[in-house]
Amino acid sequence: MKPTDTSIDGLAGRYLTVVLADEAYGIAVLKVREIIRLQKITPVPQMPAFVKGVINLRGRVIPVIDLRVKFGLKADFSERTCIVVVQVRKPNELTLQMGLVVDAVEEVVSLPADDIEPTPQFGTKVDTGYLLGMAKVKGQVKTLLDIDRVVAAPTVQSLADTAAA
């Protein structure tokens, strides 16, 4: 039995697994609000390529980013491409709903702490601050995302402010 790591123990729980370019990633279920079909996204000028724009979700304007583009992955659209609406915490402690374009949604998995490993160190040039850890699920490795950090970039913050205005 391996020694317990208190930071890993706090990661145990339920995760929605999504597919980005044939790789699986986990998002904490408590952050997920809903999953919707891909719909018309209104572009916002002068945003980076990963910021697709905004959508109207039942009268609320929700910013949308394409996780595939943000992570530098191939971004093809298929009938399984969808938007996962998540609740993120901004640096000022306010929460915001945001849409994430993903290739597909897989399943919800319950992960005990024993199935989660710390994020490996890739060297000083690679930022892994947005990764919670690596999970072993049914013989495969799934990367667990800290969705608050993934979308906490200043550009995304400015998009959220634009959407709120």
Order of alpha helices (4+ residues) and beta strands (2+ residues): alpha-beta-beta-beta-beta-beta-alpha-beta-beta-beta-beta-beta-beta-alpha-alpha
